[in-house]
Amino acid sequence: MTSESPDDRVDLAGTRVLHVVQKFSSGVGSAIAQYTHTVSEVEHHLLSGTPVDAEGDLAQQGDFASVHRMDGGHVARIRRVREVIDELRPDVVHAHSSHGGAYARLAVSRRRAHLVYTPHCYAFERRDVSGPVRAGFWGLEALLALNTSAVAACSPREWQLARWLTHGAPRHLVPNIAPLHRPSRPDERGTTRLVVGGGRLSPQKDPAYFLRVVHQLREARPGVRAVWLGDGDPSWRASLEDDGVEVSGWLPRDAVTEVLGAADLYLHSARWEGFPLMVAEAAALGVPTLVRRLPCFAGVPAALTLTADPQVDAAVSLLDDDAVAADNVAAWAQVLARNTREDQRAGLLASYSPGTNAG
């Protein structure tokens, strides 16, 4: 699945990479920002459909030689991608997520530029649209795969799915990782238990599920404090706040990790995912973590998951028993043993190197 590390045989110093993304925000934006440091010898440029300073200090997390905007409808954005490619003449065009992947691969041929695609969760994994719509997304991805030089998958699940779509293009695993800078976790837990969720308030992150779990936890353990790290749909923000959940808004990265690091439980409530960056962050901080049983967590032990109709006994045990919490943290460390900077670097170098084949 992963490539043999190409560090000793590939020199990409001076290589120019253009990252194309519809929204430089949330987890996708954080992942792109990480890439700029993981392969810092590469010259990174960004083309985004949203302002890079719209959320916290995300703009300061990345190291970009230049930043460009694309606006208007789909045709205008495809044209803008072509214009920026003509201006920068990048060696690699790294397209991110469904919209960025479509714009880049419709704008330029892989014969002209090395086209790398990271889905950050394929659109056909969505659970807020009908089966026929998901089938349509699959068909579009299959067509666009014809103009793809390599897939840089963010999870083993994404790597496996790409097998059916790439038409022989190499696939490389580029795992999401936690930031290098992490605050120290408090030595002792306070008397009030803190449960944290996070991400963009949207159908994907399913804040309603988070709220159901919080309600059940408060029935079992009154006084539980709940915080949602992020922002999004105003109606969901109001709903959470009306039920006593604090919504932080978009915070600087250090503030996010400070709150997350103080949590007694991180609950990842999403209905579908590529691989969530915040799970890697919580595990690295030593925070007990529970996720829903999703395809991207297929290899995760059942003890680390919650069912679709949540039963919160496991969550209550994590809040009450330090030994159970420690076992959870140790299990996540095993699950994420390959989510390292070294593995991310190896995957990116392989993805950016024409002719490197990982499967």
C-alpha positions as CSV (number, residue, x, y, z in Angstrom):
1,M,0.0,0.0,0.0
2,T,2.7,2.4,0.9
3,S,5.7,3.1,-1.3
4,E,9.2,2.3,-0.2
5,S,10.5,5.6,1.0
6,P,11.9,7.4,-2.0
7,D,14.0,10.0,0.0
8,D,17.3,8.5,-1.0
9,R,16.5,8.1,-4.7
10,V,14.3,11.1,-5.6
11,D,15.5,14.7,-5.5
12,L,12.5,17.1,-5.8
13,A,14.3,20.2,-4.7
14,G,13.0,23.2,-6.7
15,T,10.0,21.3,-8.0
16,R,7.0,23.6,-8.3
17,V,3.7,22.3,-7.0
18,L,0.3,24.0,-7.5
19,H,-2.3,23.0,-5.0
20,V,-5.9,23.5,-6.4
21,V,-8.7,23.4,-3.9
22,Q,-12.3,24.7,-3.8
23,K,-12.1,25.5,-0.1
24,F,-8.9,26.1,1.7
25,S,-10.5,25.4,5.1
26,S,-11.0,23.0,7.9
27,G,-9.3,19.6,7.7
28,V,-8.5,19.8,4.0
29,G,-6.8,23.1,4.4
30,S,-4.9,21.9,7.4
31,A,-3.7,18.8,5.4
32,I,-2.5,21.0,2.5
33,A,-0.7,23.3,5.0
34,Q,1.0,20.2,6.5
35,Y,2.2,19.1,3.1
36,T,4.1,22.4,2.6
37,H,6.2,21.6,5.6
38,T,6.5,17.8,5.1
39,V,8.2,18.3,1.7
40,S,9.6,21.8,2.3
41,E,12.2,21.5,-0.5
42,V,9.3,21.7,-2.9
43,E,8.0,25.2,-4.0
44,H,4.3,25.2,-3.1
45,H,1.7,27.5,-4.6
46,L,-2.0,27.6,-3.7
47,L,-5.1,28.3,-5.8
48,S,-8.2,28.4,-3.7
49,G,-11.9,29.3,-4.2
50,T,-12.1,30.8,-0.7
51,P,-10.0,33.3,1.2
52,V,-7.1,31.6,2.9
53,D,-7.6,33.7,6.1
54,A,-11.2,32.8,6.6
55,E,-10.7,30.3,9.4
56,G,-8.5,31.0,12.5
57,D,-4.8,31.2,11.6
58,L,-5.0,28.6,8.8
59,A,-3.3,31.0,6.4
60,Q,-0.3,31.1,8.6
61,Q,0.0,27.3,8.9
62,G,1.1,26.8,5.3
63,D,4.3,27.9,3.6
64,F,3.2,29.0,0.1
65,A,5.4,30.9,-2.5
66,S,2.2,32.5,-3.9
67,V,-1.5,32.4,-3.3
68,H,-4.2,32.8,-6.0
69,R,-8.0,33.0,-6.0
70,M,-10.6,31.5,-8.3
71,D,-14.2,32.9,-8.4
72,G,-17.4,32.6,-10.4
73,G,-19.1,29.5,-11.7
74,H,-17.6,26.1,-12.7
75,V,-16.5,27.2,-16.2
76,A,-14.9,30.4,-14.8
77,R,-13.0,28.4,-12.2
78,I,-11.7,25.8,-14.8
79,R,-10.6,28.8,-16.9
80,R,-8.8,30.3,-13.9
81,V,-7.0,27.0,-13.1
82,R,-5.7,27.1,-16.7
83,E,-4.6,30.7,-16.4
84,V,-2.6,30.1,-13.2
85,I,-1.0,27.0,-14.7
86,D,0.0,29.0,-17.7
87,E,1.5,31.7,-15.4
88,L,3.3,29.4,-12.9
89,R,4.2,26.5,-15.2
90,P,4.1,24.0,-12.3
91,D,5.8,20.6,-12.5
92,V,3.0,19.1,-10.4
93,V,-0.7,20.1,-10.1
94,H,-2.0,18.6,-6.9
95,A,-5.8,18.7,-6.9
96,H,-7.7,18.4,-3.6
97,S,-11.3,17.2,-3.0
98,S,-14.1,16.7,-5.5
99,H,-14.4,20.3,-6.9
100,G,-10.6,21.0,-7.0
101,G,-10.1,17.5,-8.5
102,A,-12.6,18.3,-11.3
103,Y,-11.4,21.8,-12.0
104,A,-7.8,20.8,-12.3
105,R,-8.3,17.7,-14.4
106,L,-10.7,19.5,-16.8
107,A,-8.3,22.4,-17.1
108,V,-5.1,20.6,-18.2
109,S,-4.0,17.3,-19.6
110,R,-1.7,15.0,-17.6
111,R,0.5,15.0,-20.7
112,R,1.3,18.6,-19.9
113,A,1.4,18.5,-16.1
114,H,1.9,15.7,-13.6
115,L,-1.7,15.6,-12.1
116,V,-1.9,14.3,-8.6
117,Y,-5.4,13.9,-7.0
118,T,-6.2,13.6,-3.3
119,P,-10.0,13.0,-2.8
120,H,-10.0,13.8,1.0
121,C,-13.1,11.4,0.9
122,Y,-14.7,10.6,-2.5
123,A,-18.1,12.3,-3.1
124,F,-19.7,9.0,-3.7
125,E,-19.1,8.2,0.0
126,R,-21.7,10.9,1.0
127,R,-24.7,9.7,2.9
128,D,-26.8,12.9,2.5
129,V,-27.7,12.2,-1.1
130,S,-29.5,9.3,-2.9
131,G,-28.0,6.2,-4.3
132,P,-28.4,7.4,-7.9
133,V,-26.6,10.6,-7.1
134,R,-23.8,8.7,-5.5
135,A,-23.6,6.5,-8.6
136,G,-23.4,9.7,-10.7
137,F,-20.4,10.9,-8.6
138,W,-18.8,7.5,-9.1
139,G,-19.2,7.8,-12.9
140,L,-17.7,11.3,-12.9
141,E,-14.7,10.2,-10.8
142,A,-14.2,7.3,-13.2
143,L,-14.1,9.7,-16.2
144,L,-11.8,12.2,-14.5
145,A,-9.5,9.3,-13.5
146,L,-8.5,9.0,-17.1
147,N,-6.7,12.3,-16.8
148,T,-4.9,11.5,-13.5
149,S,-1.2,10.8,-13.1
150,A,-1.3,9.6,-9.5
151,V,-3.7,9.3,-6.6
152,A,-2.3,10.5,-3.2
153,A,-4.9,8.8,-0.9
154,C,-5.3,10.1,2.7
155,S,-6.4,6.7,4.1
156,P,-6.2,2.9,3.3
157,R,-9.9,3.1,2.5
158,E,-9.3,5.8,-0.1
159,W,-6.4,3.9,-1.5
160,Q,-8.5,0.8,-2.0
161,L,-11.4,2.8,-3.6
162,A,-8.9,4.4,-6.0
163,R,-8.0,0.9,-7.3
164,W,-11.3,0.8,-9.2
165,L,-11.0,4.3,-10.6
166,T,-7.4,5.0,-11.6
167,H,-7.1,3.0,-14.8
168,G,-3.6,2.0,-13.9
169,A,-2.4,5.3,-12.4
170,P,-0.2,4.7,-9.4
171,R,-1.7,5.0,-5.9
172,H,0.2,6.2,-2.9
173,L,-0.8,6.5,0.7
174,V,-0.3,10.0,2.2
175,P,-1.7,9.6,5.7
176,N,-3.1,12.5,7.7
177,I,-0.9,13.3,10.7
178,A,-1.1,15.4,13.9
179,P,0.8,18.7,14.0
180,L,4.4,18.5,15.4
181,H,3.7,21.1,18.1
182,R,1.4,19.8,20.7
183,P,0.6,21.2,24.2
184,S,1.2,19.1,27.3
185,R,-1.9,17.3,28.5
186,P,-3.0,18.1,32.1
187,D,-1.5,15.7,34.7
188,E,-4.8,15.5,36.6
189,R,-8.4,15.6,35.4
190,G,-10.7,18.1,36.8
191,T,-14.0,17.3,38.5
192,T,-16.1,18.4,35.4
193,R,-15.7,16.0,32.5
194,L,-15.1,17.7,29.1
195,V,-16.4,16.1,25.9
196,V,-15.3,17.6,22.6
197,G,-16.5,17.3,19.0
198,G,-15.3,19.3,16.0
199,G,-15.3,20.2,12.4
200,R,-17.5,22.2,10.1
201,L,-21.1,22.2,11.2
202,S,-22.6,20.4,8.2
203,P,-24.4,17.1,7.3
204,Q,-21.1,15.3,7.0
205,K,-20.0,16.0,10.6
206,D,-23.5,15.3,11.8
207,P,-23.8,17.5,14.9
208,A,-27.2,16.0,15.6
209,Y,-25.4,12.7,16.5
210,F,-22.9,14.5,18.7
211,L,-25.9,16.1,20.5
212,R,-27.6,12.7,21.0
213,V,-24.5,11.3,22.7
214,V,-24.1,14.4,24.9
215,H,-27.8,14.1,26.0
216,Q,-27.2,10.5,27.0
217,L,-24.0,11.2,28.7
218,R,-25.6,14.0,30.7
219,E,-28.4,11.6,31.8
220,A,-25.7,9.2,33.1
221,R,-23.3,11.9,34.4
222,P,-25.0,15.2,35.0
223,G,-22.7,18.2,34.6
224,V,-20.7,17.0,31.6
225,R,-19.4,20.0,29.7
226,A,-19.5,19.8,25.9
227,V,-17.6,21.9,23.3
228,W,-17.7,21.9,19.5
229,L,-14.5,23.1,18.0
230,G,-15.4,24.7,14.7
231,D,-18.3,26.6,13.1
232,G,-20.5,26.4,10.0
233,D,-24.3,26.3,9.5
234,P,-25.8,29.0,11.8
235,S,-28.9,26.8,12.4
236,W,-26.7,24.0,13.7
237,R,-24.7,26.4,15.9
238,A,-27.9,27.7,17.4
239,S,-29.2,24.2,18.0
240,L,-26.1,23.1,19.8
241,E,-25.9,26.2,21.9
242,D,-29.6,26.0,22.8
243,D,-28.8,22.5,24.2
244,G,-25.8,23.7,26.3
245,V,-23.0,22.9,23.9
246,E,-20.3,25.6,23.6
247,V,-19.4,26.3,19.9
248,S,-15.9,27.8,19.7
249,G,-16.0,29.2,16.2
250,W,-12.8,29.0,14.1
251,L,-9.9,29.3,16.5
252,P,-6.1,29.6,15.9
253,R,-4.5,26.1,15.8
254,D,-2.8,26.5,19.2
255,A,-6.1,27.3,20.8
256,V,-7.8,24.3,19.2
257,T,-5.1,21.9,20.4
258,E,-5.2,23.5,23.9
259,V,-9.0,22.8,24.2
260,L,-8.7,19.4,22.6
261,G,-5.8,18.4,24.8
262,A,-7.8,19.1,27.9
263,A,-10.7,16.9,26.8
264,D,-11.7,13.7,28.7
265,L,-13.3,12.4,25.5
266,Y,-13.1,13.3,21.8
267,L,-16.2,12.1,19.9
268,H,-15.9,12.1,16.1
269,S,-19.5,12.2,15.0
270,A,-19.1,12.3,11.2
271,R,-21.4,10.1,8.9
272,W,-18.7,9.7,6.2
273,E,-15.0,10.5,6.0
274,G,-11.7,10.2,4.1
275,F,-9.7,10.2,7.3
276,P,-10.3,12.9,9.9
277,L,-7.3,14.9,10.9
278,M,-8.8,15.7,14.3
279,V,-8.8,12.0,15.2
280,A,-5.1,11.9,14.6
281,E,-4.7,15.1,16.6
282,A,-6.7,13.7,19.6
283,A,-4.8,10.5,19.6
284,A,-1.4,12.3,19.5
285,L,-2.5,14.4,22.5
286,G,-3.5,11.3,24.5
287,V,-7.2,12.1,24.5
288,P,-9.5,9.1,24.7
289,T,-11.4,9.0,21.4
290,L,-14.5,7.3,20.0
291,V,-15.6,7.3,16.3
292,R,-18.6,6.0,14.4
293,R,-18.4,2.7,12.6
294,L,-17.5,4.0,9.1
295,P,-15.7,2.4,6.2
296,C,-12.6,4.5,6.7
297,F,-12.4,3.0,10.2
298,A,-12.8,-0.6,9.1
299,G,-9.6,-1.7,10.9
300,V,-10.4,0.1,14.1
301,P,-11.3,-2.2,17.1
302,A,-15.0,-2.1,18.0
303,A,-14.1,-0.9,21.5
304,L,-13.0,2.5,19.9
305,T,-16.3,3.0,18.1
306,L,-20.0,3.9,18.6
307,T,-22.9,2.4,16.7
308,A,-25.3,4.5,14.5
309,D,-27.8,4.4,17.3
310,P,-25.4,5.4,20.1
311,Q,-25.1,3.3,23.2
312,V,-22.9,5.4,25.5
313,D,-21.7,2.8,28.0
314,A,-18.2,2.9,26.4
315,A,-18.2,6.7,26.6
316,V,-19.3,6.6,30.3
317,S,-16.5,4.2,31.1
318,L,-13.9,6.4,29.5
319,L,-15.1,9.4,31.6
320,D,-15.1,7.3,34.8
321,D,-12.2,5.0,34.6
322,D,-8.6,6.1,34.0
323,A,-7.4,2.6,33.2
324,V,-10.1,2.3,30.5
325,A,-9.1,5.7,29.1
326,A,-5.5,4.7,29.0
327,D,-6.3,1.5,27.1
328,N,-8.2,3.5,24.6
329,V,-5.3,5.9,24.0
330,A,-2.9,2.9,23.6
331,A,-5.2,1.2,21.1
332,W,-5.4,4.4,19.0
333,A,-1.6,4.6,19.0
334,Q,-1.5,1.1,17.5
335,V,-4.2,2.0,14.9
336,L,-2.3,5.1,13.8
337,A,1.2,3.7,14.0
338,R,1.7,4.5,10.3
339,N,0.2,8.0,10.4
340,T,3.6,9.6,10.8
341,R,5.5,12.5,9.2
342,E,7.9,10.0,7.6
343,D,5.1,8.0,6.0
344,Q,3.4,11.2,4.8
345,R,6.7,12.4,3.3
346,A,7.3,9.1,1.5
347,G,3.9,9.2,0.0
348,L,4.1,12.8,-1.2
349,L,7.6,12.3,-2.7
350,A,6.3,9.2,-4.5
351,S,3.2,11.0,-5.7
352,Y,5.1,14.0,-7.0
353,S,7.7,11.8,-8.8
354,P,6.7,10.8,-12.4
355,G,7.2,7.1,-13.0
356,T,7.0,6.1,-9.3
357,N,4.5,3.2,-9.0
358,A,3.1,1.9,-5.7
359,G,0.1,-0.1,-6.9
